[in-house]
């Protein structure tokens, strides 16, 4: 199955697709949704207790979110789901984000929490 890369160019995030590339949103908007340009790896005491075999050697490591974004690749189903989402935020709410950006940011947060897929 093909994998599609994430492209960051001129302050905009794109995901490659068969057609060309799919615009996700600005880097600044993605960073605002995930909480900023850096992410510090943390494990709760509950996670450590529940999973004693868990390697926590990376705890405290801070990663660059844009670097993590650029390392992400996506399966065909995810790219299709992104393309089906509206690229613009719903009207009327100044704090709303575009559904496409929200879906992408959700996957990014998952990867930040658990590592790249």
N, C-alpha and C positions, 0 to 999 in steps of 0.2 A: 504494500500500500504506500502511496506517495505521502511524503511529509512536506509541509509548506512552512517556509521560514517567516520570522518576524523581521520587518525592515523598519529602521528608524532613520529618517532622512529629513533634513531641514526642519526639525522640531515636530514632525508628524510621524505617527506610528501606522504602519501598514502590515497586512498579512498577505503573503503571496497567494495567488490562486491560479487556477487553470486559465482564466480569462486574462488576468493581468495582476493587479494587486488591489486589495480591498482596504480602503481607508478606515482606520479605527478611530482616530482622534489625535489631539495634540499630546506630546509627551507631558506637558504640564498638567493637562486634564487627567491623564492616567496616574501621574504621581500624586495628584490631589486625592484621587479615589483610594489609592493604596496607602496613603499616609506619609509620603515624602520620598526623597531620592535614595534613602538608604534603609536597610532592613537588618535588624539584629536578630540572630537566631537565638531563640529561647525555648526551654523545655520546662513545663510546669512540674511541680513535685508529684502531682497525680500521674502525669505521663511517665515519669521516671520510675514510680512505684509500680504502675500497671505493666510497664514493659521494661523489666530490668535488663534485658538483652540489648536495649536500644543504645546505639553508639552516640554519645552526647559530646564527643570530642570537639564538635564544631560550635558548641554553645558559646555565645558571646561574640562570635564572628559576625562582622557587619559586611553585608553585600551591597553592591551598587545595583539599584533596581533597574536602571536602564541596561546595564550589562546583562542582567538576568532576562530582561525582556528580549534582548537581541539574541540570546541563546535559545529561546523557546522555538519549538517547531510544533506544527499542528497537523492532525489527521484530517482527511477529507470531510468527514462528518462534521467536525468542529468548524471548518471553514464554511461549509454549507450553512450551518446554523448561524454563524456570524453574518453571512451575506443576507440571510432572511430577516435579520434584525434591522429596525430603523436606525439610520445613521445620525439622526437629529434627536435631541431631547424632546419629550412631550411638552406641548405648549402650556403656558400658564404658571409653571413652577420654575423660578430662577435657579433653584438648587438642584433641579433634576439633571440626570445625565442620560446620554443617549443609550438605548438598550444595547446596541452593538458594543459600545465602550464598556458598559457594565458587564457584559458577558466575558469580554476579553480580560477586564480587570479581575473578575472572579477567578479565572484560570490562572492569572498571574499570582494572585494571593495564594491560591492552592499550591502553586509551584514554590513560592517563597516559604510557605509553611512546611512543605514536604520534599522539596527538591524537584528538579526538572524531570519530566516524564520521558 
